[in-house]
Amino acid sequence: LAVMCVLMLSGPQTVGEIRTRDKPDNAEAQGFLGGAYVEVGRFEDGIRHLETALRLGDKSSGVYNYLGAAAMSLGRLPEAVAYFRRAVAAAPRDEVMHYNLGTALSGLNRFAEAEAAFNRSIAVNPEYADSHQNLAAMLMSKGRVKDAIPHFQRAVDLSPDSAVSHNNLGGALASAGRFADA
C-alpha cells in the first residue's frame, strides 16, 4: 500500500490523502501520508503530516525516522539528530536508525558520536554495508586510514557490485601505501 501511495502522489488525490481526509484523526494514516511525501521529496508536506501523527499518538520509529530524514534533507541537522535519537529509542535493534543518526551526527562534525552510532548499527547487523561504508569514509576524513580499511573491505564484501565501495577501498589502500593491493 505504501508503494501505491508513493506512485500515486503525482495524481490529483492519493490513497493517503483520501485516508486522511476521511479520517483526519487517524495517526496511522497521517504517518503513512507523511512518509510517502518524504519519499518523493515533498519534505514540508511530509513534516506536517508526520507531526500530526505524533500529536495523535503515533510515536513509532518510522514516524521519527521520516521526520529525521526530512529535516536532514532540508539541512536542519540538529533537528534531524533529535528525531533520529527518538527513532533509535523506539527501535534500538534497527540498524538503519543507528545508521541515520550516525550520518546526521557526521554532518554536524560530531565524529565521536557518529562513530559510536555507526558501530552500534554494525553491532545490530554486521552485514549492513552502508554503515561500514559511512564509518570508513568518516574515519578516512579524520586521517584514520588503517581503521577505515577493514570497513571499506567489509563494504566491498557485502556489496561486491558497488563501484563506490571498490573505489573507496582502493583509495584507502593507496593512502596506506599498499599500491599493489589497491
C-alpha positions in Angstrom: 0.0 0.0 0.0 2.9 2.4 0.8 4.3 1.9 -2.7 0.9 2.5 -4.2 0.6 5.8 -2.3 4.1 6.9 -3.4 3.3 6.1 -7.0 0.0 8.0 -6.9 1.4 11.2 -5.3 1.6 12.9 -8.6 -2.1 12.4 -9.2 -4.9 14.7 -8.1 -5.6 12.5 -5.0 -3.6 9.9 -3.3 -4.6 6.9 -1.2 -3.0 8.7 1.8 -4.8 12.0 1.1 -8.1 10.1 0.9 -7.4 8.3 4.1 -6.5 11.5 6.0 -9.5 13.4 4.5 -11.9 10.6 5.6 -10.2 10.1 9.0 -8.2 13.2 9.9 -7.7 11.9 13.4 -6.1 8.7 12.3 -2.5 8.7 13.3 -1.5 5.8 11.1 -3.0 7.5 8.0 -1.2 10.8 8.8 2.1 8.9 9.3 1.6 6.9 6.1 1.0 10.0 4.1 3.8 11.9 5.7 6.3 9.1 5.0 5.1 8.9 1.4 5.6 12.7 0.9 9.1 12.4 2.3 9.9 9.5 0.0 9.0 11.7 -3.1 10.8 14.8 -1.8 7.9 16.8 -0.6 9.5 17.3 2.8 7.4 20.2 4.2 4.2 18.3 3.4 5.7 15.2 5.0 6.7 17.0 8.1 3.2 18.5 8.5 1.5 15.1 8.4 4.2 13.3 10.5 3.9 16.0 13.2 0.1 15.4 13.1 0.8 11.7 13.5 2.9 12.4 16.6 0.2 14.7 18.1 -2.3 11.9 17.5 -0.1 9.4 19.4 2.0 7.6 16.8 5.4 7.6 18.4 6.8 4.8 16.2 10.4 4.7 14.9 9.1 5.1 11.4 7.5 8.5 12.1 10.6 9.8 13.9 12.9 8.4 11.2 10.9 10.1 8.4 10.9 13.3 10.3 14.7 13.0 10.7 15.1 12.3 7.0 13.0 15.3 6.1 14.9 17.6 8.4 18.2 16.3 7.1 17.2 16.8 3.5 16.2 20.4 4.4 19.6 21.0 6.0 18.3 21.1 9.5 20.8 18.7 11.0 20.3 19.4 14.7 16.6 18.8 14.3 17.4 15.6 12.4 19.7 14.3 15.2 16.9 14.9 17.7 14.4 12.9 15.6 16.9 10.1 14.8 17.7 9.8 18.6 13.9 9.3 19.2 13.8 6.7 16.3 16.7 4.8 17.9 15.0 4.9 21.3 11.8 3.5 19.7 13.7 0.8 17.7 17.1 0.1 19.3 17.5 -3.1 17.4 17.1 -1.5 14.0 20.5 -0.9 12.3 19.0 1.8 9.9 18.0 4.0 12.8 21.6 4.0 14.2 23.0 4.5 10.7 20.8 7.5 10.1 21.8 9.0 13.4 25.4 8.5 12.6 25.0 10.2 9.2 23.4 13.2 10.7 26.0 13.5 13.5 28.7 13.2 11.0 27.2 16.1 9.0 27.5 18.2 12.2 31.2 17.2 12.6 30.3 15.3 15.8 32.6 12.5 14.8 33.0 10.6 18.1 29.2 10.3 18.4 28.8 9.4 14.7 31.4 6.7 15.1 29.6 5.3 18.1 26.3 5.3 16.2 27.8 3.6 13.1 29.4 1.0 15.4 26.0 0.4 17.1 24.5 -0.1 13.7 27.2 -2.6 12.8 26.7 -4.4 16.2 23.0 -4.8 15.4 23.6 -6.0 11.9 27.2 -6.7 10.9 26.1 -7.2 7.3 24.7 -3.7 6.8 27.1 -2.4 4.2 26.1 1.3 4.3 27.2 1.5 8.0 30.6 0.1 7.1 30.9 2.4 4.1 30.0 5.6 6.0 32.1 4.7 9.1 35.1 4.0 6.9 34.6 7.3 4.9 34.4 9.2 8.2 37.5 7.5 9.5 39.3 8.4 6.3 38.3 12.0 6.7 39.9 12.0 10.1 43.1 10.5 8.8 42.5 7.1 10.4 43.3 5.2 7.2 44.2 1.9 8.9 41.0 1.9 10.9 39.0 2.6 7.7 40.4 -0.2 5.5 38.6 -3.1 7.2 35.3 -1.4 7.0 35.8 -0.5 3.3 36.8 -4.1 2.7 33.7 -5.3 4.5 31.5 -3.0 2.4 33.1 -4.5 -0.7 32.5 -8.0 0.6 28.8 -7.2 1.3 28.2 -5.2 -1.9 30.6 -6.6 -4.5 28.8 -4.8 -7.3 29.3 -1.3 -5.7 31.7 0.7 -7.7 31.8 3.3 -4.9 32.9 0.7 -2.3 35.6 -0.6 -4.6 36.8 2.9 -5.4 36.9 3.8 -1.7 38.8 0.7 -0.7 41.3 1.3 -3.5 41.8 4.9 -2.4 42.3 3.8 1.3 44.8 1.1 0.3 46.7 3.6 -1.8 46.7 6.1 1.1 48.2 3.4 3.3 50.9 2.8 0.7 49.5 -0.6 -0.3 49.6 0.2 -4.0 49.8 -3.5 -5.1 46.5 -4.2 -3.2 44.8 -1.1 -4.5 
